[in-house]
């Protein structure tokens, strides 16, 4: 990012940290999804009659003033008005830094360019396997072939705004390096995240045996050794180490959900995170902090947002501004 825009994000983030406003807000703009992923609690069609309209998002933005926004779901591209939603969030400004989290089953070059023009800064694309096994895990035939065609083609446009997101599970831990190789082959970046059994209640996908933990450690170390100056692997070394510890300890305490980050549901309620279903009105954010964040003992996830916002503020600035935002 240009230095001036990076400094604006630093300023907004610093202000929010001191004022106990959220750094990151995730707008789950729909509960419906095109896929039925094995590690997710969403899937298929849902009632969308109560979804927020594009104009509604301004009220949340004015109250919360996040420096980073995720537009997610479900599958956000199922919303025909997703471009208008992004415009409502950005409101003609470069802030907040805005990420579209999607499985890309419905993405086209035209949608990609329209979303870029509306204000999407980063496209986060889920990838569980570097081949057609991705289709089986997401229960969506042909998805991998679609990604294999579209992602390299869009990467060649030169915007450097596509990031693969790979959630480490028992099913794909043997593919950690192969997924990194695929990201490099396609000309995009990569971010690893960690499976949480809290979402589905199924622990089958949680790597916890000594053999699995040793394999994760060895494979992430090999990925680390191949890191280069292009930010090809977006996770910082400290985040990858904390991810290994999360699996080894069967959890990570100290979550600041509801304070440092929160979710706005498709129908407009505030939730501390996507896996904690206490609902609050927008005007009740301080009550959510007092009731949930102050007493939160959940240690059952280490998703990407949390992995950044668990850090101290100086460390967050150093790693995620100089590194993740790639100031130039």
N, C-alpha and C positions, 0 to 999 in steps of 0.2 A: 504494500500500500504506500502511496505518497506520504511523506513525513507529516504534512499538515493534517491529513485525515487520521493518521495514527495518533498524533498528539490530541486530537479531539476525543478519540476513544479513551485515551489515558485520562484526560480530564473528566469525562463523564464517569468513567469507572471509579476514579478516586473520589469524586463527589458522592457517588452512590454508596461506596464502601463506608465512608464516614457518616452518611445520613441513614444507614441501614435500609437503603433501597436495594432491590435486586440488581445484580450485575447482568444476569441472563434471564430472559423470560422465554419460555417455550409456548407458542400458540399452537395447540392441537386443533387445527381448523376443521377436522372431520374425524369421526370415529370409524368410518368405513375404510375398507382397504381392498385392493385387488388381489392380495396374497393371503395365505393362511400359514404364516411362518411358524415353525415348530417351537421357536423360543419366545413367541410374542402372544399377548392376550387380546390383540385385535385380529380381525380377519373377516373378510366378506362384507356384505352390505349391512348398513345400520340405519336407524331412523335419523334423518338429517333435518327434520322439520324445525328444530329449535337451534340450529347452528347460527352463530353470529353472522351478521351481514358485513360486507366490507367497510361500511361507514362506522360500524360499532367499534372497530379496533382503535380509532383515535382516542376514545375515552380512556382505554387501558394504557395507551402509550403516554398520554399526558399525565396520568396518575403515577405510573411506575417508572418511566424514563429510563429503561434499560440501555446499556451500551451495546449489548448483543441480543439479538432475537433469533430464535429458531422458529421456522414455519414448518410444522410437522403434522402428524396424524396418529393413527390411520395413514392413509396415503393422500397427501395434500393435493396431488394433481387430479384427484377425483373431483375437486371443486372447480367447476367451470369458470368461477370468478377469482381464481387464485391470483391472477395478475393484479386485479383490482384490490385484493387483500394486501398484497405487497405494497402497492402504491399507497394504501391507507396507512400502513405501518411506517413507511418512509416519509410520507408527506413532503416530498421534494427535497429532503435532506440527505446527506451522506450517512448520518447516524439514524438508527443504530446499525452496526455491522450485522447483516442479515443473512442467515443460512437456511437454505431449503433442504430439509431432510426427507428423502424420498427413496422408493425402490426403483424408480425410473421406468417402470413398466409402461407408463403413459407418456414418457418424455419423447419429444421430437426436437429437431433443430429449431423449428419455428417457436416452440414453447420456450426452449432454452434462451433464445435471443430475446423474446418478449419479457421473460422473467429477469434477465440481465438488465434490460432497459428500464424495468419497473423498480429495480434496486436490489436484486439478489447479489450478494457479494461472494457467496460460496455455495456450491452445490455438493451436498453430502449424499453419496450414493451407497446403498448397502451392498456388500458383496461377502457372501459366506464361503464360497468355494471358487477356485479359479477355472472352473469348467462347468459342464451341464449338471453336476450335482447341486449346484446353486438352485436350479429349477425344482429339484425334488425337495430341498429343504424349505423352499418358499411356496411349494405347491402351485407353481405357475409355469407350465410348459412354455419353452421358447424364450424365457426371460434372459438367460445367459447369452444366447445368440444375439438378442436385441442389444444388450449392453456391449458385447464384443464388437458389434458394428458401429454403434452410436458414440460410445465414449471416446475411442481414439479419433474419430472424425471430428468431434467437437473440441477435443484437446488440441488439435492441429490449428484451431482458430487463434490460439495463442493467448487466451485470457487467463490461464493458470488459476482457475477457480473451481476445479472439480477435485473432490476428495473422496476416495473410497473409504467406507466405514466397515470394518470387519470385527464382528463380535466373536470373541474367542469362546468356544464351547468344546465339549468332549468330542463332538463330531468333526470339527475342523482344526483342532490344535496341531495336527500333523501337516497342515497346509500353511502355517504362519509365514514361512519364507516364500512359498510359491505364490501366495497372495501379494506379497511385497514385490516379487518379480513381475507379476501381472500388472500392478500399478505402474511400475517403471516402463514396461512394454507399451502400455497404453498412453504413457506420457502424463500421468496424473499423480497426485499425492495420496497418502494413506494414513488413516488413523485407526488404531486398534482400540476396542472397548472390551468389557468383560461381561460375561453372562451373569444374570441374576435369576435365581429360582423364584424370587418373590413375584415376578410378573405372572408366571403360570402355575407356580406351586410344584413344578417338576424339577427334581434335582438330577435327573439323568444326564443333563447337559452341563452340569457343573463339574469342572475338572478338580478332583480332590485327592486322588490316590497318589502315593509317593512317586510312582512311575510317571503319571501325568504331570505332576508338578515339576519333576526333573526335566521332562521333555519341553514344557513351556519355557522353563528357564533357559535351557540350551538353545532353543529356537529363537527366542527373543534376543538372546545374547548375539547370535549370529546375525540377526537383523541389525542390531545396534552396530556391529562391526562394519556393516556395509553402509551405514548412514553417510550422507554427503551434504555439501553446503547448499543444495537446492531445496532443502526442507521436504525431501521426498517422503520421509517418515515424520509425521507431524508431532507424534508423542515425544515429549522430552524424556531424557534418560531417567529422571526422577519419577515420571509418571509410569514408565514401563516397570521400574523397580517396585513401585507401589501396587501395580497390577499383579505382579508375581506374589507380593505379600498378601493381597486380598484373597487370592485363591488359596495360598498356604494357610492363612489364618481362618479361612471360611467366613470372611467378612471383614469390614473396616468400619470402626466406630467414628463418631465425631461429625456426622453429616449436618450440614447447614441448610438443608432444604427448607424452603419457606422464607428464608432470610437472604441468602446469597443468590439463590435461583428459585424459580417457581414455575408452575404450569397454569396456563389459562385454558380451560376445557372448551370443547367445541360450542357448548351452550353458554359460556361466559363465566363459569365459576372459577375461583382460584383454588388450586391444590398445591400442597408443598412440593410434590413431584408426581410423575406419571404412575408411580406404584403406591402412593399413599392417597387414599380417596376421601379424606376429610375435605369438605367443600365450604368455601367462604365467599361472601360477596366482595367485590372490589374494595368497598369501603371498610372491610374487616381485616385488612392485611396485618395490621398491628396485633389484632386478636389471634391471627394464625401464628405469628411469631411467638406470642406469649403462651399460647396453648399447645402448639405443636413443636416449634423449633427449640424452645427452651427446655422441653422435656423429652425430645426425640432420642430414642435409644436404638433406632434401626441401624443395622450395620450390613444390610443384605444386598447392597449394590456398590458398584464402582464404575458407573457410567461416565462417559467422556466429560460431560458438564461438571459433574462432581469432582472428577479427578483434577480439574484445573482449580476449582474454587475451594478445595480443601487446603490449598497452599496458603502460606502467609502472604500478605499484600506485597511486600518487597519481592518475594520469589515469584509471585504471579506476574508482577510487572516485568521482571527480568526475562522469564521464560516465555511468556505469552505475548509480550510486546516486541522484544528484540528478535525472538525466534518465530513464533507462530504468525505474527503479522508481517514479518519480513520487511522491516523498515528499510527504505532505500532513499 
